[in-house]
Amino acid sequence: MLIKISAILLVGFLVFPLSYKEMLIKISAILLVGFLALAYEAIQPPPPRTCGSPGGPPITGPRIKLRDGRHLAYKEHGVPREVANKKIVFIHAFGSCKHDAVIALNLPQGLVEELGIYIVSFDRQGYGESDPDPHRTAKSIALDVEELADNLGLGPKFYVIGYSMGGQSVWGCLKYIPHRLAGATLLAPVVNYWWPSFPSNLSTMAYKLQPKQDQWAVRVFHYLPWLTYWWLSQKWFPTSSVVENNPAVFSPQDLQIISKMVPNSDIQSYVRQQGVSESIFRDGIVGFRTWEFDPLDLDNPFPNNESQVHLWHGDDDRLVPVILQRYIAQTLPWIQYHELKGAGHLFPHIQELPADIIKTQLLG
Ligand SMILES: *[C@@H]1O[C@H](CO)[C@@H](O)[C@H](O)[C@H]1NC(C)=O
């Protein structure tokens, strides 16, 4: 369409006398400006439908107010926090919410009571009923976790457990609030291919293990974040497998786990109810852009062996290549690395694993 209009204008420009040419230049300029305005409009995300705002979703659960006025919605699991011995903050995955505290959901009640386990999960920024934070960084996310813990009176030290994209937030906690941590567990944490310490041959190899469409989506997050909304919303070509729920990124074990899941459409719509741009799309941008620090440069947060940092990963994870996780474990000898044979990205959903993961952290 645009090419046709340009061609007609060009022909007109060549054959008509000067006065027409001037008019044509004006028309072209107007069309160009109009086109750019339309293009710009098309790639702008609509503003988020903030919870509690007129026409926005209602507030149905408890929230705390953060230092900059944002709210963070949370949900408590396990024994009451007043009597708990072990306090854990759980950080959820991409496209998920506080209701999907996968570690809390499958814990045997006996274990919860025996160890006095309390778990709080929260809607990450822009998800569910937590306000969006367009300025979020690894640091601001860690400070949100700290504020949540302090607001709930969890004491000087607490555990953090993060799954998948939530694992990235755990790296931020290890960097910015290590003095507040009683221990940390990363479950299939998403890796950023641009962390500078990765040898480039290794990160390139891992990058190419992703389906082509995901290589592109990750490139957009990293290099062209302003294009993200358009890229992931358009229907002309495939976008991110994760955003599209493409089964190509799941291992046989993952597919088996998915086949047994009972989808809860209420929770699925709750996750994105404020809009996709400040929930899942922002998550991709924050995860894959250039970071303020390199997790591979971190120091041991527990130099006197007071506690441990555990990292669990499946050797058949098709979303987050295991070769990068192995490199991290090898580079940071203080990480307790647990590689699960035959496991994909969804292993925390396997019935008995949350108990193993929790016991390894709390009793290790
Ligand atoms: C990357 O290069 C280094 C040094 O040349 C080499 O030791 C390593 O095996 C290479 N890794 C891969 C995955 O090719």
The ligand as a Gaussian input file, in Angstrom:
#p B3LYP/6-31G(d) Opt

LIG

0 1
 C       34.677000     -22.088000      24.001000
 O       36.026000     -21.691000      23.856000
 C       36.890000     -22.148000      24.930000
 C       38.261000     -21.528000      24.754000
 O       38.623000     -21.479000      23.431000
 C       36.921000     -23.679000      24.926000
 O       37.740000     -24.152000      25.973000
 C       35.493000     -24.187000      25.119000
 O       35.480000     -25.609000      25.046000
 C       34.556000     -23.619000      24.062000
 N       33.205000     -23.982000      24.421000
 C       32.308000     -24.392000      23.538000
 C       30.960000     -24.702000      24.069000
 O       32.540000     -24.506000      22.355000

